[in-house]
Every structure is written in C-alpha cells, then in structure tokens.
Amino acid sequence: MKVDFSKYMDGLIPVIIQDAVSNKVLMLGFMNEEALAKSQAEKRITFYSRSRRRLWTKGETSGNFLLIKEIIPDCDNDTLLIKAVPAGPACHTGTDTCFNETNSSFSLKKLEEIIGDRKDNPSASSYTTSLFEKGISKIAQKVGEEAVELVIESTGNDEVRFLNEAADLMYHYLVLLQAKKHQLDDVVKVLAERHQ
C-alpha cells in the first residue's frame, strides 16, 4: 500500500474509522507515517495527536482499542479508510461514535460469528452447540421444519409470528451453512454471479 504523506498538513493524512461489522463511521483521526506503521504492526489503530504532538494509540488509557480488519487508501492515496472492530465506545465522551450515533453492530455477520464460536467452543448450555452435536441431518431437518412453519405463517395475518418464524429459519439456515463449512458470503457470491 502506497500512501502519500507529502500532500498537505505537515505530513499528516486524514483517517476515517468505520466499524467493520455495522459499517457505521466511528471517528476521524490523523496519521503520519510512523502512526500508520505502528498501526499495521500492532493491528490496533494509532493516530498522531495534533494537540499532544505525539503518537496516540486509541484505547491506551481506556482500553477501548480499535482492532484493524482492513486498511483502504482512497483514489489519491492521501486519505485512509480503516475498517475496525471497536473494543468499546469509540468516542472519549463514552458514546459509540464521535458523531453521537448509536453503533448497533448486531448483524447477520455477527450472528454468524456467534454460531461459529459455539461450533468451535462448545458450551453445554448452548442450544447452538446442541444442534452441532446432533449432526447435519438433524440441523437440515430443523431448517425444513422452520421453512414449513414460515410458509404456514405467511398465509395468516399475524405479522409478529411471521417475523419470528422468518428469524428462526434464518438462524437455523446459518447453523446449517456453518455445519457444511460455508459462510453466508459464499451464498452471496453465488447470487452475485447469477446477477451478472
């Protein structure tokens, strides 16, 4: 990755931090070459603090680190977008973002991660773990049962029950994908290929 630190602001470039799961913009900071190198080496975001005139790792006092997933330079190579996973509020005021927005990072991707964790780290009290222990045939059977229940609810007028059955089907479908060693992204790729 080639970044041009010479264009403006005394060798500093703007860095936009985005939640890697929710895609919410968390904050804006600045980096010099040293801050970028440290961030890449440690996989945690380090800025150059203009007020302190030194490197500053986000979370060094609060513990609310920003864990790097991806660094993307813009088209001119003088601004960075960093996709990160926050280990707490991104703002020093205690809010989720520096723009006073709520960052709800629950998504299908997050649910998929939770399901994968239950598969890799079984827990006796986990329903998800119990599904994996029963095997693919039982998981596939549950997907079929939930699909039938969703079809039945779709013919009625109870929207709450319909949405609950849709959620049950989606959950069990994600469990089946994990059991088959696939991710939702694999299915999205197939759909994208069909769309072309």
PyMOL commands that set and color helices and strands:
alter all, ss='L'
color gray80, all
select helices_A, chain A and resi 9-11+33-42+108-120+127-134+136-154+159-179+184-195
alter helices_A, ss='H'
color red, helices_A
select strands_A, chain A and resi 13-19+25-31+46-49+54-57+66-73+80-86
alter strands_A, ss='S'
color yellow, strands_A
deselect
rebuild
show_as cartoon
